[in-house]
Amino acid sequence: MIAIGERINGQFTDVKQAIADHDPAAIISLAKRQAEAGAAYLDINVGTAAADQEGTIKWLVEVAQKAVPTPLCLDSQKPQVIKAGLSVCDTARGVLLNSTPLNKKSDPDVLAKYAEMAQSSGGSLIALTMDREGVPQSTDRRVEMAAEILTKCMEIGITPERLFIDPIILPVNVPGAQSQPTNIMAAIDQIRLMSDPPPHITMGLSNVSQGTTERSLINRTFLAMAMAHGADSAIVDVLDDTLVDLVATVEMLMNKQIYSDSFLKAYRSVAGAMH
Amino acid sequence: MPLPAVQESYSGRVNEVTLGGGTRKKQVTIGGAKTIVYGGDRTVTGRRPVIAIDVLDAAPQDWAPVLAEAYGNVLSDPAAWAKKAVEEFGADLVCLKFDGIHPDKGNLGAAESVAVTKKVLAAVGVPVILWGSGSDEKDNAVMPKVSEAAKGEKVLLGTVTQDNYKSLTATALADGHFLIAQAPLDINIAKQVNILVSDMGLPLESLVMFQTTGTLGYGMEYAYSIQERERLAALTGDKLMAAPVICDVGYETWRCKESKADLPQWGDAAKRGPLWEATTAVSLLQSGVDIVRMRHPAAVAVVKAYIDSVWGAAT
């Protein structure tokens, strides 16, 4: 699985503090620990920690990429923040832009802006199946948007191998949202039939359990279910050992990794190198 | 209507291993494949597979006449045998097999084995494989001494198994050799042995994998399908399965009755055994094999011609 390590995000108090103090030590430590745990990308999100988002993402990118060779996932809803991050990013090792909806009321061309930045940096793109109307409830609308995203990206030159579709998982305890996990799995099945090879499927996993009890259990269970339907990426806490064990087990059961008695260890020893 | 060229492409690659150092006049590099054998693009099929001809440390007692006659009077002189294998039969490597140390086959000691090793190393310039007897206890006692006698020569040492890997792995590490990791027709155990050995500090790049080979009619298709799966795992990025592969066609072929029996109704015995050996080797090579252990020179000639036809002539 292409695991995107979620921890370098200004919404976490340790990262917020590091940004406020301009102290690289905490960021370096998170970068190293996530890389060792097998993250294929490290998410970099300024969050609400700083007024100067463009300056802050540059600093985070420079600190993280100096600490480890892992490619980065630049995470912002503002194109100018992504652009600032890209300006100092070592894109030769790969980069993932996170993320754009199909369109927005305030910015109808937002997908094209992100896609062009991904294309010119030789990187990959996460696109969300949402538009100016918000997050769709139905399977069909998700699939329709994924098709539009795929077409637009291919027109710009982004092949499906470089496109990650995020079908958007909502908290399961939001009124009316309990049917969403099933709808999302049905959507994944269809999105994966759109091209050969198919686009990657990713998701912000912890969203599913926002505001619930048993958060870890819900996250882990849903990840296993989504992987069985073809999700091959997620933005996750790679420092959660049980979660990584789960991913290793699912991949083994799906015949993506050859079983050995030390299969959990085997997964970790190659996870980061496999993508 | 012209057919479009079909080309498989993969993200992974089989490790390259360069055997031979010290006093070896030649080095042999194996591995490097980025696609399956008939994957379409000859430029990424990797290094040519090589042939290792068996030389036994003690004269074989049970060889079929057709096989023994091909070697004439060198079978009791491992150095002359090795020289003949390289100079007359075109062996890329010599596989010195220590059958004679096995408690049931002569029970020779370390001193004899070390002496044979030195003689064979002196007789040929190609890289050498040093392969134990299969008796764990005896191999653990003798192979470290043999290995030490070949220190610096960057030989391929065999074999370690899931149940007996510590002694020989430590030996390979100490003497700078490469190591054969063996599994009994079992891909899961193959992966496990690789993990165990690499946990001891031997780099994965120093390993060659060996599944107990089956010859034609005796499980060849099992060996084929496992080796094929190993190769596909390597090509799809499983670093733990990216080691080159060796198979033992000579021994397995020449112990089956079809290659040995003197039964005219089964066809000319002089051709039957060599054909059996060549057919097995050519078949297994297509699953993704980097070193083939062989015995009969007529079979070796056929397999070399096949390798030339797929990988291009040797340079």
Interface residues (C-beta under 8 A of the other chain):
Chain A: Q257 I258 Y259 S260 D261 S262 K265 A266 S269 V270 A273 M274 H275
Chain B: I187 N188 I189 K191 Q192 I195 L196 S198 R229 A233 G237 D238 K239 L240 M241
